[in-house]
Amino acid sequence: MKRPLIAVAVIALLAPLLSVMTPAAPPAEAASAANFNPGYIISDAVFYDGGSIDAGTVQTFLNGKVSSCSAGFTCLKDYRQATPSMAANSLCSAYAGSSGERAADIIAKVGAACNINPKVLLVLLEKEQSLVTMRNPGAGRYAAATGFGCPDTAPCDTTFSGFFYQVYYAARQFQNYSVNPTRWNYQAGRVNSILYNPNAACGRGNVYIQNKATAALYIYTPYQPNGAALGNLYGTGDGCSSYGNRNFWRIFSDWFGSPIEASSLLRTPDNASVYLVSGDNKYPISSSAVFAALSPLGKVGYVSQQYLNTLSTGHTVGRSIRDSSGTIYFYDSGIKLPFTSCAQAIDYGASCEASGYVQLTDIQAASFVTGPTLSNVLGTVDGARYYVKNGTRAEILDEQSQLAAGIPMGGMNVLTENAVADLAVAAPIVRDGVFAGTRGTSSVSLLASGQRHTVAGSDAAAVGATDRIAGRLWDASIAKIPAATASFAGVVTTGGSPVVLTSAGRYTISGGGLSALPAVTVPQAFVDGYPDLGTIAPGTFVKSPTRADVYVVMPNDVRPIAGWDALLALTPDGNPKIVVIPDALVARFTFGPVALTAGTLVRSPANATVYYVNGVTSRIALSSFEFTSEAGITKLVYSTDAIIQAYPLDTNLMTFGFSCGVDKYVAAGGSVHYVAPALEALYPFTYLALDSFSCQQIPKGVDATSFIRTPDGSIFQLVAGQKRPIGTMARYQQLSGGAGFLTVLPRFANTYPTGPAA
């Protein structure tokens, strides 16, 4: 059933001359012999796509090749004939004949019936008889339009003579080659020895035919071009050259583009679904990650739905492929990595069953570079690391987390994130007590006791997390760790006293208003990673990193300090030391009233009542300025009524007596004076308890003795609850033995009844 070999050479030699006589529009880009592959002339997807173009498109194409026919001749664009009806058979579906069908209708209908691309038939007609571009074809060219039924050693069989029969039986025969590939000398998937010319003396060369469409071309025209034919792609070679398959490839390339591009990844123009085609099977691609990983197979090609319907539909494409040797691979980024076992294939969402991989041809499999054997630990170019098991991916925070989980180090493959994009996300592998960042964001979390504790933005630096991030995880991985009910406030514990974390180090909470704050339990090693800076006890000043407000820690709460003067009043040396703590910790304080300026007098503009500010403890209403002036308390400040009223009111009234802890003092002359325990009975005042801050502020004079002096110069000795007058200085010196006296107000002195002279 082969076409005449001599005619092949003669027509091939005539074709360039005829092209000069009837020039066609030049191709957008001429074919290059460097791209010719004798083992892969045209892809199966292109060759067997019978529905690629319709009759209207074929007619438009023919019209574009010949503007007008020579006088007295009918060129292909205008050719018509009556066509017979052909019954369906094992190779072609039924063909409905018609009277006066155009050549374009015949080409399109035959292509659709026999599933041979009408573009292939157009190229075949040009290759054999130059019918597409010739302005003056004779009847003989139509009679042997495709060279079918023209043996090498005899005239053409008239049974197949005529344009319709030539096109129909050539297309049918191409399907015969496809359906019965082992009946012919040239077969796909093996090395074939192919002549360069009908003259055997010209020699032959080995060609590995990659696919059945290329095999069909060689069965139909059993010669390959030699170097001379390829060296002059648009002309003649030497005496040993043949041109049939060269011209087929060249013409197709010039007219329709590459005949081998996009043969593995296919879709239709009207449907965006893409399939991986291997052999007679098509496998749906439903994942963008998988689609990207299949890029070594080339661009996506467009075929008709008719062609896709000829292929059996397989399972959805996953991440595993199999070559003809039976080796199953995981693939990504142009690399294929062999699985070490069927169990590992299952880990990666594949299997050794046919439903767990896609069987590729050797050529397709060779498009991927073979990499090392696969490991269950997979790194990505984005810096992530995963432990792949049972169809899931668990992100690994860092090497220490991997070691703590008992996962061996070493042998890690590095691919793209897409490689594991379709695996379910499992809980990440993290060690206890560690700061972790979220990839692509500034978010930080403390991972401890099986929970993730979000660290608010400004607090990340405040608690020292920024410099202690052990690793980063994707948000999807972080989300698999149960979230704590509240963000991290910077307080941790190892089971003992709570510890406040700061960027500089750690402070142990030693009682006071911070003791009851919730703490996150962490390992001792986590705490030890912070330098020990001491303790936070009652009286410690604290503030957040984002606000100027300063607070003082009290035994049962935390109190805002009204201003800088108030802060200095609480600081004995005037140089307050303030611990910077996280915002989240400040937000959890139980606040007491605003701390007014300790040791001062305060009133509101709207209320004349004056109060003494007893440190941060209470306010004491004054009944007389004599008590405060004698104690050296003279500074008066103003505040709002709301702040003053929020301060606890002490029900005790101020007198001339004050106590600081167990020590007692009396006020006289602008300062307070220590009263030794042995003398306490001599000063029968109600001693007002001052808190530690007021005690630091109040001025202290000389110690009290048993002698007092009034403004009029009278000196008294205090004895048994009485004041006894001393008549002369000599007597005073005799009684005092050099001890001094306190100059007191009359009100102070009037506290005592006057007794007999001392």
PyMOL commands that set and color helices and strands:
alter all, ss='L'
color gray80, all
select helices_A, chain A and resi 5-21+33-35+44-47+55-65+76-78+103-114+118-129+139-143+158-160+163-179+181-183+200-202+212-220+227-231+244-256+288-293+295-297+305-309+342-347+354-356+362-366+399-404+417-420+457-462+466-468+475-478+524-528+564-569+583-586+625-630+641-646+677-682+692-697+729-736+746-749
alter helices_A, ss='H'
color red, helices_A
select strands_A, chain A and resi 80-81+101-102+190-195+204-209+265-268+271-278+281-285+300-302+312-313+320-322+328-332+335-338+358-359+369-370+377-380+385-389+392-396+413-415+424-429+434-438+444-448+451-455+469-473+491-493+499-501+506-509+520-521+532-536+541-543+550-553+558-560+578-580+601-604+607-614+618-621+636-638+657-660+663-668+671-675+687-689+707-709+715-719+722-726+742-743
alter strands_A, ss='S'
color yellow, strands_A
deselect
rebuild
show_as cartoon
